[in-house]
């Protein structure tokens, strides 16, 4: 009975966070960027680390160079042992010599936070933004982010990120919806609670706060989460904004193995942040309890996934008193409601992103519920084993540009052609 109640609390909490942004039309409006952004007042440095990303990096840099903001620079960070990616980055720098610089990271072993910290040393902007090598970025993003800094007096602005290729596989569908609810709703709740794990990209932090934090923790596998925890503990003001047209578009990992490694890395990073204990510096007991709960959430959700089948078996095969049987049914209530919310979210995702959602997609959503929970549980178990054994190696996620449309590729082409003709972008 205690396990059933615990599972119900976890499932209900997750459901509440998923629905936070939709509490009312006005609350949904408040989560967005301004429709009439203010004139530019900040300068930006955009950091783009890339490792074995020659297939996608060049297009990302070309699109970033088309931002309509008047004052920004782009720093591409590549490894000294990655000539393919370096060649692509330098070719982009030649096409946009006034905007793009290339920095070579010779650290060993390599990881993303080390690359970011190296580039931060030479960043000239008073706001630093982070993007991944495969990101598809809206050309007006910096303009609306700049305005959000002015409107809210924020220290950090977190924009939206959305995986797009939901039709690739049954697990890609669930991965896409995770991102949709995380950036559309859950992060807004965390920001309101003044404790937030930041996203890995489309996050903008003032240079002043990054200098205070000495950049990102090079030993943490979830450097974005860790930075968010430290900034929250120091009471930096974090604002989250989400408009479908301004989200940064990405792809799901190319295989279940790649997703498994990615989720392991995130979970282990949360474990590291939990153990590091910076959240103890949060000013209120409520915030500290919330922090402990949030950082442990991947493992609580994994336990939920593993115990739901077990609960079903108990219901079917074990004779218990009526009251006990009724209580064991409790976790199914928020789980079924969550599934209905996910189906509604999938329909809205299709509408706002102009994607055709078919009947088979809803079937995959329903049938994939338990297998995906088991999958997440296995990733959580592996992360615990790695943490106990002291294995902190960075397992990189491969990217192929599966989220990109022909229109995106075509939009970058004029920039290249103009450069070749001696013009400016």
Secondary structure as UniProt FT lines:
FT   HELIX           2..19
FT   HELIX           20..22
FT   HELIX           25..30
FT   STRAND          44..49
FT   TURN            54..56
FT   HELIX           57..64
FT   TURN            65..66
FT   STRAND          72..79
FT   TURN            80..81
FT   HELIX           83..95
FT   TURN            96..99
FT   STRAND          100..105
FT   HELIX           112..120
FT   TURN            121..122
FT   STRAND          127..132
FT   TURN            133..134
FT   TURN            139..140
FT   HELIX           141..152
FT   STRAND          156..158
FT   STRAND          161..163
FT   TURN            166..167
FT   HELIX           170..181
FT   HELIX           182..186
FT   HELIX           187..192
FT   TURN            193..194
FT   STRAND          203..206
FT   HELIX           207..213
FT   TURN            218..219
FT   TURN            221..222
FT   HELIX           223..233
FT   TURN            234..235
FT   STRAND          238..240
FT   HELIX           244..246
FT   STRAND          248..250
FT   HELIX           256..276
FT   HELIX           278..281
FT   HELIX           285..317
FT   HELIX           322..328
FT   HELIX           330..352
FT   TURN            353..354
FT   HELIX           359..389
FT   TURN            402..403
FT   HELIX           406..420
FT   TURN            421..422
//
